[in-house]
C-alpha cells in the first residue's frame, strides 16, 4: 500500500495492529489536533525575539579533534576514536556522512557549513537548512510533551519554549546510528538514549548564539557542551536555494529521442568519480 511507504516502520506496525483489531476509527477520533492559529497567537509571536532572516554559521575550527570543546568519550570509545583520528591523519578518513542520509543532531549544529532559516509560526518553529534540499527540522512550541515512545529519527523529536529572551529546545528520540561528530572523518554513533538540549539567543541586532548540550550515556563520559555563532543576512542574495545531495551523482543529458534526462556520473569500483574521457558512458544525445 502507498501508506506503507510513507510511515516509519514502527508506525506501520502500530497501524497494522489497529486495523486488525478494528481500532482505526478510535485512533482517528482520539488523535489530538493542531488548532487553527488565532490573532492572539500571531500577536504573541510578534512580541518574541525576531529570528527572521538567513543565518550563516561561523567557522568550524574550534570543533576540531582535540579542541577545547571536544567530547569526553568513555574509555572503550576513546580507543576507537583514536583509531579514526589516525586514519584521518593518514589520509584515509572514514567518512561518517554517506549515502546522502540526513546528518541529524548534533551534526546539523556543530558541523554545518550552510545557512539556516527559522520559520516561526503558532505552535511550531521550522528550521530549514540549505544543505540537501532544505532539510527541515520541526520544533513544537505548543506545549505538547515528548511522546512516551517516539519513532526514532535523525533529528529526533523536539519541543521548545521561550525562557525570557532565549529559545530553549529539548530533543529525544534519535536513531542510535546518528553520529556525534568531530569532523567528517571522525565521529561515533550515539548508540541510543541520546538527549540534546539547545539554547538559542540573540546576542546583537544580527548575531545569534546557539549553545548545545549532548548527553549520550552509552558513548560519552560526560555531557558535551558546544556553541555556534551565526550572522544574520537580509540581502536577497542570501536567500536559501534548492540543493540536492544526489544531484552531483548525475549528469544532464538527452536520450535518443531528444528528451532531457539525468545519467549517472561514471565511477570506479571504489566509488571515485572518473574523468569522462576514461569512462564508458553514453555521450549527450545517445542515451537510450
C-alpha positions in Angstrom: 0.0 0.0 0.0 1.1 3.6 -0.6 0.7 4.3 3.2 3.4 1.7 3.9 6.0 3.8 2.1 5.0 7.0 3.9 5.2 5.8 7.5 8.1 4.8 9.7 8.4 1.0 10.4 7.2 1.3 14.0 4.2 3.4 12.9 3.3 0.9 10.2 3.3 -1.9 12.8 1.1 0.1 15.1 -1.3 0.9 12.3 -1.4 -2.7 11.1 -2.3 -3.9 14.6 -5.0 -1.2 14.9 -6.5 -2.2 11.5 -6.6 -5.9 12.5 -8.3 -5.1 15.8 -10.7 -2.7 14.1 -9.4 0.2 16.2 -8.6 2.7 13.4 -11.8 4.8 13.9 -11.0 5.1 17.7 -7.4 6.1 16.9 -8.5 8.8 14.5 -11.1 10.1 17.0 -8.6 10.2 19.8 -5.7 11.8 17.9 -5.1 15.4 19.2 -5.5 18.1 16.6 -3.4 21.1 15.7 -5.8 24.0 16.1 -6.1 26.9 13.7 -4.0 29.8 14.9 -5.7 32.9 16.3 -4.9 36.6 16.0 -3.6 36.3 19.6 -1.2 33.6 18.6 0.3 35.8 15.9 0.5 38.7 18.3 2.4 36.6 20.8 5.0 35.8 18.1 5.4 39.5 17.3 6.4 40.1 20.9 9.1 37.4 20.8 12.8 37.8 19.7 13.0 38.2 15.9 14.6 35.2 14.3 13.8 36.1 10.8 16.3 36.3 8.0 19.0 33.9 6.9 21.7 32.9 9.4 25.2 31.9 8.3 27.3 29.8 10.8 30.8 30.8 11.9 34.0 28.8 11.4 34.3 25.2 12.5 38.0 25.1 13.6 37.0 25.2 17.3 35.3 21.8 16.9 38.3 20.0 15.6 39.6 16.8 17.2 41.4 17.6 20.5 40.0 21.1 20.7 38.9 22.6 23.9 35.3 21.6 23.3 35.9 18.1 22.1 33.6 15.4 23.7 34.9 13.3 26.6 34.4 9.7 25.5 34.0 6.5 27.5 37.4 4.7 27.6 36.4 1.9 25.2 35.0 4.5 22.8 38.1 6.8 23.1 40.3 4.0 21.8 38.1 3.7 18.7 38.1 7.5 18.2 41.9 7.5 18.4 42.0 4.9 15.6 39.7 7.0 13.5 41.9 10.1 14.1 44.9 8.0 12.9 43.1 7.0 9.7 42.1 10.6 9.1 45.7 11.9 9.7 46.9 9.2 7.3 44.7 10.5 4.5 42.2 7.6 4.8 39.2 9.3 6.6 36.2 7.1 7.3 33.5 9.5 6.1 30.6 9.5 8.5 28.2 11.2 6.2 27.4 8.7 3.5 24.6 7.8 1.0 23.0 11.2 1.5 21.4 10.1 4.7 20.4 13.1 7.0 23.2 14.2 9.3 20.8 14.8 12.2 21.7 16.4 15.6 24.3 17.4 16.7 25.9 17.5 13.2 23.4 20.0 11.9 24.7 22.4 14.5 28.4 21.6 15.1 29.4 20.5 11.5 27.1 22.5 9.4 28.7 24.8 6.8 25.4 26.0 5.3 22.9 28.8 6.2 19.8 28.1 8.1 16.4 29.8 8.4 13.9 29.8 11.3 10.3 29.9 10.3 8.3 30.9 13.4 4.6 30.2 13.3 2.0 29.5 16.0 2.8 26.2 17.8 6.0 25.4 16.0 9.3 26.6 14.7 10.6 25.1 11.5 14.3 25.1 11.0 15.3 24.9 7.3 18.9 24.1 6.3 20.3 24.9 2.9 22.1 21.5 2.8 20.4 18.8 0.7 17.0 20.1 -0.4 16.3 22.4 2.5 16.3 19.6 5.0 13.9 20.7 7.8 13.5 20.2 11.5 10.3 20.8 13.4 10.4 22.2 17.0 7.0 22.1 18.6 6.2 25.1 20.8 2.5 24.5 21.6 3.1 23.0 25.0 2.9 19.3 24.0 5.2 16.8 25.8 7.5 14.3 24.1 5.7 11.2 23.1 6.1 8.3 25.5 7.5 6.1 22.8 8.7 8.3 19.9 9.6 6.9 16.5 13.4 7.3 16.3 14.6 9.7 13.6 17.8 11.5 12.6 16.8 14.9 14.2 14.7 13.4 17.0 11.5 14.8 18.5 12.0 18.5 19.6 9.9 20.6 21.9 10.7 24.2 22.7 9.7 27.2 24.8 10.8 30.7 25.4 12.6 31.4 28.6 13.0 35.2 28.9 14.6 36.0 25.5 16.1 32.5 24.9 14.5 29.7 22.9 15.1 26.5 24.8 14.8 23.2 22.9 14.7 19.7 24.2 15.2 16.7 21.9 14.9 13.0 22.3 14.1 10.0 20.1 17.2 9.7 18.0 18.2 6.8 15.8 21.2 5.1 17.6 23.2 5.3 14.3 23.2 9.2 14.4 26.8 10.4 14.8 28.4 12.6 17.4 30.9 14.2 15.1 34.4 15.8 15.5 34.8 16.1 11.7 33.5 14.5 8.5 36.0 11.7 9.1 35.9 11.3 12.9 32.8 10.6 14.8 30.9 7.9 16.6 27.3 6.7 16.7 25.4 7.7 19.8 24.3 4.1 20.3 20.9 5.0 21.8 19.3 7.1 24.5 20.9 10.4 23.3 19.3 13.6 24.7 20.1 17.0 23.3 19.2 20.4 24.7 19.8 23.8 23.0 19.6 27.4 23.9 19.3 29.9 21.1 19.8 33.6 22.0 20.1 36.8 20.0 23.4 38.5 21.1 23.1 41.5 18.9 21.0 43.1 16.1 22.3 40.5 13.6 24.1 37.9 15.7 22.8 34.7 17.3 24.4 32.1 19.6 23.3 28.5 19.7 24.5 26.5 22.8 24.1 22.8 22.6 24.5 20.1 25.3 24.7 16.4 24.1 24.1 13.7 26.6 24.8 10.2 25.2 25.3 7.8 28.1 26.4 4.8 26.0 29.4 6.6 24.5 30.1 9.9 26.4 31.7 10.1 29.9 30.1 13.4 30.4 27.6 15.7 28.5 29.3 17.5 25.7 28.9 21.3 25.6 29.4 23.2 22.4 28.4 26.6 20.9 28.0 28.2 17.5 27.7 31.8 16.4 25.6 32.9 13.4 25.4 36.1 11.5 22.0 37.3 10.0 21.7 38.3 6.4 18.7 40.1 4.9 20.0 40.7 1.4 18.0 38.5 -1.0 21.3 37.2 -2.4 21.5 35.1 0.8 18.0 33.5 0.4 18.2 29.7 0.7 18.5 27.9 -2.6 17.4 24.5 -3.5 20.0 21.8 -3.3 20.2 18.0 -3.5 22.9 15.7 -2.1 22.5 13.3 -5.0 22.5 15.9 -7.8 26.3 15.7 -8.1 26.0 12.0 -8.9 24.3 12.6 -12.2 25.0 14.5 -15.5 22.4 16.3 -17.6 22.0 14.6 -20.9 19.4 13.7 -23.6 18.1 10.4 -24.6 17.8 9.0 -28.2 14.5 10.9 -28.6 15.9 14.2 -27.5 14.3 14.2 -24.1 16.2 15.8 -21.2 17.4 13.1 -18.7 19.8 12.6 -15.9 22.5 9.9 -16.4 24.8 8.5 -13.6 28.2 10.0 -13.2 30.8 7.3 -14.1 32.6 6.0 -11.0 35.3 3.3 -10.4 34.8 0.2 -8.3 35.7 2.2 -5.1 33.1 4.9 -5.8 35.5 7.6 -7.0 34.3 9.8 -9.9 36.0 9.0 -13.2 37.0 11.6 -15.8 34.6 11.5 -18.7 37.4 10.6 -21.2 38.1 7.4 -19.1 34.5 6.4 -18.7 32.5 4.2 -20.9 29.3 6.2 -20.6 26.7 7.3 -23.2 27.5 10.8 -24.5 25.0 13.6 -24.8 22.3 12.7 -27.3 23.0 8.9 -27.3 21.4 7.8 -24.0 18.8 5.1 -24.5 
